[in-house]
Amino acid sequence: MSTFTAFRLLVTSLLIVHLAGCAVLAVADAAVTVVATTAKVTAKTVGAIADTVIPDGEEDK
């Protein structure tokens, strides 16, 4: 194997490793975003239901 071929193999291997790392990071980021959005929507929904069910102390006159 020539030096140039070994160098190309090394560079290609490094690029593949870096791209795989980016893909894992992107999937993890997407999962965290989905969980955070779900939690935020759930909290807003529970808050809206609580505001509807629990009186705020002001009576209509």
FENWOPE-V236407 format. One line per field, one symbol per residue. phi: phi as a letter, one per 40 degrees, with the letter a starting at -180 (. if undefined). A space follows every 10 residues. Layout:
phi->???
//
This chain:
phi->.ccccccccc cccccccccc cccccccccc cccccccccc cccccccccc ccccccgccc b
//
